[in-house]
Amino acid sequence: MIKRGTNVKMIEMSIQTKAALSEEQLRQYLEKMVEIRVFEETIQSLYDEGEIYGTMHLCTGEEATAIGGTALLEKTDWITSTHRNHGHCIGKGTSVRGMLAEMMGRTTGTNGGKGGSMHIADMAVGNLGSNGIVGAGFPIATGAALSAKMQGTGQVVVCFAGDGATNEGSFHEALNLASIWQLPVIFFIENNHYAMSSPIEKMVNIDHLSERGAAYGIPGVTIDGNDLLTVLDAMNDALAYVRGGEGPVLLEAMTYRHAGHSKSDKNLYRTEAEIEEWQKANDPILRWAEKLQAAGLAVDLDQLYQEKRTELLELVAEVRRDPFPEAAALYQHVYAEAEV
């Protein structure tokens, strides 16, 4: 249970989850993590084939934070995301087909094919949108949480951000306001050890980023972000605290991105041995599958991967038949429609 004044600590959990979850839900979480992994593989291939323009930021290796951070939310709860957003969007319920169409520039995309990878939004499921500006989600999430509190909707906002974003002024301003006003927001920091090519230990002079919550009277907790059970239990406690009117929580999840920062990143600042260690010994999907099997739940990971790859290829074939936006669409949705 999270309490005000909680000391920073690394939390480890067992197979028993604090939330009342069925065996079917536990299996579904594995399926969703594999779906995210296969989605990233698919769009990487599409990018290499010239069907996706611009750049994109893959979240391969961070599937446990994406699913663990969204699985216990209500549909009416909100999230804000980052440039590394695909997992969060899938976890919150945004259409995979709509995301593919958006990245491939089709009118059937979540943003009409005009936003691309870094600007996926889906208000119908509480996805307030991704953002290509580092740290920009903090004030947006804080404003949404203020709205929820003022209107008494009972909604909670989860603000996803990377470790590098915690050095932006928007982070400190948002935490200060959220603390003063006791807003229902969880600041969920995915610490993947690198802000672009800069290792986190060269960017901050503290052991855990969650320590920064203490300066604003916000409980901060650091967890193993590659263990789905740990993330689920930490989110269960954080949601109970926030929904109880106690104010915000700062949650730091330690994870690792398998790919480079973006498609233009040659990954020269990391050793092959380091990447291989995280991929083989600390892969969140393998760890979750092994945990389910140890608990007596049957898992066929190879078959699951094959099913998801088949589904994604079928969706890609469908999207290829969708239309591109007309030239006139360039001038749509630039200004809000209103009478003066």
Secondary structure, 3 states (H helix, E strand, C coil): CCCCCCCCCEECCCCCCCCCCCHHHHHHHHHHHHHHHHHHHHHHHHHHCCCCCCCCCCCCCCHHHHHHCCCCCCCCCEEECCCCCHHHHHHHCCCHHHHHHHHCCCCCCCCCCCCCHHHCCEHHHCECCCCCCCCCHHHHHHHHHHHHHHHCCCCCEEEEEEHHHHHCHHHHHHHHHHHHCCCCEEEEEEECCEECCEEHHHCCCCCCHHHHHHHHCCCEEEEECCCHHHHHHHHHHHHHHHHCCCCCEEEEEECCCCCCCCCCCCCCCCCHHHHHHHHHHCCHHHHHHHHHHHCCCCCCHHHHHHHHHHHHHHHHHHHHCCCCCCHHHHHCCCCCCCCC
